Amino acid sequence: MKKIIVFVVILLVAAVAAGLLFFRHTPFAYSGVVEAIEVDVPSRLSDTISQINVQEGSAVQKDEVLARLDCRDTRLKAAIAQKEFTRAETLLKTTAGSRENYDLKKHQYDQAALYESWCEIKSPIAGKVLYKYYEPGEFIAAGRKLVTVADLSEVDVWVYVEHDLLARLAVGQAVEGFLPESDQHFEGRILSINDEAEFTPKNVQTRRERERLVYGVKTRFKNDAARTLKSGMTLEVSFGEEK
């Protein structure tokens, strides 16, 4: 009987030791919602939209023309400014014109040319059009956004960790993301770590978890060529083995 008890105790000790070893070397995994890097693209001029070249969901390249404005008045002013500048330049060469007049006309021409370049609204980044707010023929005021473009080459994920884990984390540290739906892994890094504790955000599932004080950690991941990671997805984040 004693031998059986000793054997059972040994089994229990071995099981506990194996469990501790397993959990000690199991990577910490946290989950967060994928956020794309979104850029609002506004019009710099107030004018009528003559052409829009994209739809929601369209892939665009950096500096690709998204839309064109009517700009008849803007182009007319640019043409007049160019003629006046050319005349001032000619007069200056023949000593019949002043340097002050030349500088003034050059400034006016440069400004008019800049405004004319704004008649084409270009994408500042390569990405995907998430939202389109206007249609051809509509009037758009200066500063109003025409479209929102998402850069999906990299995505951000906020996760929230306990105080005990902070000592093992550093900005720039490599992390790994896991997408359970497709069994894919993604390389990432820590962008920032909040200095102050906060209650877990409301989008966390259980009330018990929301009542914990945690620290926000912003991570960024490289997307794959197919741009699998999209806004709203849940990504599991691993910071590596506990030491």
N, C-alpha and C positions, 0 to 999 in steps of 0.2 A: 504493500500500500504506500509506504514511504517513497519507494522508487517511482511509483506513478505520480505522486505529488511533486517530487523533485523534477520529474520529466516535464510535467505540465508547467511548472514555474519557469523552467528553462525555455520552453516554447513561448511562454508569454513575454519573457524578457527579450528573447530574440525578435519577436514580432514588434514589440515596442521600439527596439533599437532600429529595426529595419524601417519602421514607419517614420521615426525621427530622421533617419538618414535620407529617406525618400523626400520628405517635405523640405529638408534642409537644402537639397540640391534641385528642387523643383523651381523653375523660374517664376518670379512674381508676375502675375498676369492681371492687368487691369483693362477695362473696356471704356471706350469713348466714342463719340460720334464724329464721323469724318466731316471736315469743313473745307470746302474748296477756297482757294484764294481768289476772291471776286473783285473785279474792277468795274466801276461805273464809267461809261464813256459818254461824256456830255457833248453838246454842240457849243462852240465858242461864239457863234453868231446867232442873231435872231432872224430867221428867214423861213421860207417854205421849203419843205423837203421835196426834191424832185425825183429822187431815186433811193431805194434801199436794196442793198445787195445780199442781205442775209435774212435768215429766219431763225426762230428759236431752235436750238439744237445744231446749228451750223458750226462746223469747225472753221476757225479763222487763223491766219498767220499774223505775225507782228507787222504792223504798218499796212495791212490789207485795208482797202477802202470799203468801209461798211455802208456809207451813204453819201449822197451828194445833195447840196442845197441849191436852190434856184440861183441866187447870188447875182442877178442881173445888175443891180445897183452897185454891188461890190466890185464886179468886174469892170464896169464903166469907170468907176473912180480910180481903179488901178491903171486902166489904160490912159486916163487923163494925167495921172501922176507920172507915168512913164514918159509921156511926151514932154511934160514940163521939165522933168529931170534931164532928158536928152538935150533939150534946148539950153538949159542952164549949163550943162557940161560943154556944149559947143561954144557958148558965149565966153565961158571961162578960158577956153583954149585960145580964143582970139583977143583976150584981154578986154573984151567989151562987157563982161559980166563980173560980178563980185563973188568972192569966196563965200561970203555969208549967204548969198542967194543960192549958190550951189549946194552948200551944206543943208539949207532948209529944204530944197527940192529933193535932195537925196534922202533925207529923213522921211519926208512925206511919201516918197516912192517906196522906200523899204517898208514902211508901215502898211501902205496899201497892198503891197505884194504879200505881206504876212497875212493880212485879212483875207486876201484871195485864196491863199493856201488852206485857210480854214473852211473853205467851201466844200472840201472833201473831208469827211470824218473818218479817221483811220483808227484801227485797233492798236492800243499801246502794247499789247501782249499777244502771244499765241495762245489759243485756248478754244473754248466752246461758248457759243452764245446761249446764255441762260434765259434772259428776258429781253423782249423787244417792246418798246413803249409807244412807238409811233408808226404811222403808215405813210406812204407817199401821198403828197398833196396836203398833208397837215402842216400847220405852222408850229415851229419849235422855238422857244425863247432861249436866249443865251444862258448857259449854265444848267439847262435841263438835260437830264440823261436820256440818251437815245436808246442804248442797250446796256446790258450787264454781261460782261465776259468773264468766264471762270478759267483760271489757269489750273488745269488738272495734271500738269506734269509733276507737281508736288501737292500734297494735301496736309492739313493740320488736324491734329487730334488732341483734345484736352482730356487728361486723366487726373484723378484725384487720389492722392496717397496719404498714408498716415505719417506722423512725425518720425516714427522709428525708421522709416525708409529713406528719409532725406539725406542722412549721412552717406548713403551709397550712391547718391545721384549728383550729377554735375552738368552744367550747360555744355553742349557739344558731345556728350556721351552717346555712344551708339545704342540704339534700341531696336527691337524687332516687332513688327506687326503681323498679326495672323488674322486672316479672313476665313472664318469657319465654313461659310457657304461654299467656297470654292477650294478650300484647303490650300490657300496661297500664303506665302510669306513675303513681307516687304521690309526693306532696310530703311531705317530712320535715325533720327538724332533728337536730343533734347534741345529745344530752342530757348526756353525760359522756365524758371521755377519761382512761383509766387513766394514773397517773403512773409506774408501774413496768412494765418489759418482762417478757414471759413467753413461754414456748414456745407455738406455735400449738396450740389445743385439739385433742384426739384425734379430734373429729368431722370435721376436715379430711381430705381424701381421701388425699393422698400422704405418705409418710414424710419426704420431702425438705422439704415445706412445714411439717410438724410440728416439724422441727428448727430452724426459724428463730425468732429472737427478734422479737416483735411487740408492739404496744400495742393493747389493747382499746378500741374506740370504740362507745359505745352510742347508737343512733339510734332515733328514734320517727317513725312515719309515720301520716298520716291515712288511714283506710280509706274505701272508697267506700260508697255507700248499700246496695249488695248484700252488704257485708261479705265481699268477695272474699278478702282476706288472712286466713288462718287459721293457727293454731298448727301448726308443723312444715313449713310451706312454705319454699322457698328464694327469697330476694329478692336481686336484684343491686342494689348501692348505688353511686351515683356521687357523688364529691365535687367534680365540675366539672373545668375544664381546668387543666392545669399551667401555672404562671406562671414 
